Amino acid sequence: MFLHFGVNTFTDREWGDGRESPAIFNPVNLDARQWARSARAGGFRTVILTAKHHDGFCLWPSGTTDHTVAKSPFRGGSGDVVREMVDACRAEGLRPGLYLSPWDRNNPAYGNSALYNDLYSDQLTELLTRYGPLAEVWFDGANGEGPNGKKQVYDWPRTFAIVRRHQPGAVIFSDAGPDVRWCGNENGAAGDPNWSTVDSSIVTYPGASGDGIIDALQHGHPAGTVWKPAECDTSIRPGWFYHPAENTKVRTVDDLVDLYHLSVGRNAKLLLNVPPTRDGLLHDTDVARLTAFRSQLNTLKEPNVSTGSESTWKVTGARTAELEMTLARPETVTAARMEEDITKGQIVARYSLLGGDSGAWQPLLTGTTIGFARLQRFAPMKVRRLKLVIEDAIDVPERVSLTV
């Protein structure tokens, strides 16, 4: 889960210009434990906070700038939102992550590339060394001109090296990875097909532009030499920050379930933004949707009619195979989950699922890539037997797991 929070929350804007006064930041009822409880109720396992967005306002008392919570009325000037979020996550059994915007519209050093890269490295080091282990460190390629009219040139190798040094267990996200890649849109939908391997010569650094980049992010590449699975970021509301006018525009439960199938169900991870309000709480509507979303997903997973089934796996060619499953009794099926053993790579390129009782096989669904997980729904059909046909692969297919 993503938490977009900062001065924009109080100005009702999406992108601040860096001229906001820290005095406006005062979430008097901030309760990070409420954030974490809500995330856990929704089934999320990691929570990522915007420690600094493009406006440059730092949600921790940084020694690199005065544009921080230390100059705000929050907690009498002694507050630290990052600390409260990290502690809340650990108390609720969640993993904390942080986003540090490379673009800074407040700091006068921005645009003086060497000077700002030093400052950014110092900010990143503060976040990576003060708060204990982090699960994910999140970057984007947002970039603009500094006060001197010059475009800032980021030192990404240095930035990634700092994360590796101080948080070796953290996953690094950006357009270009190096660990997890952006899915190429902010709609929360992975591509179809979606390979976890990518051609690293196409997307070379965060924020890169040019022909083929969005396609490469959406779909990966079957012959890619680097493993960078996709992460799908989107918001539960039209905007990323909280806006009172959007209280009636929160995604419905059905929409969230569809979103899950378009992200997790396509071999990706879902990063759903749920923005805290000016009080420092997640809105009641958002919290209710998260809880109902989890409940609906649980309903979809039960009953698992595969329990007690018998199955056989047979390689039928250099790039083909079949999995046949016989259920314990005839059952009406409406959805399937397929999984590859990704410790052996991602291999399947095209498949179909057939069902039958005592007569001829009937088509249930078709698909392209599987990877870690592929979830698909289809028209209800009563079956006793199922056949998953691997029609094409990039190597000899390994056994695929099937659950219905």
Order of alpha helices (4+ residues) and beta strands (2+ residues): beta-alpha-alpha-beta-alpha-beta-alpha-beta-alpha-beta-beta-beta-alpha-beta-beta-alpha-beta-alpha-beta-beta-beta-beta-beta-beta
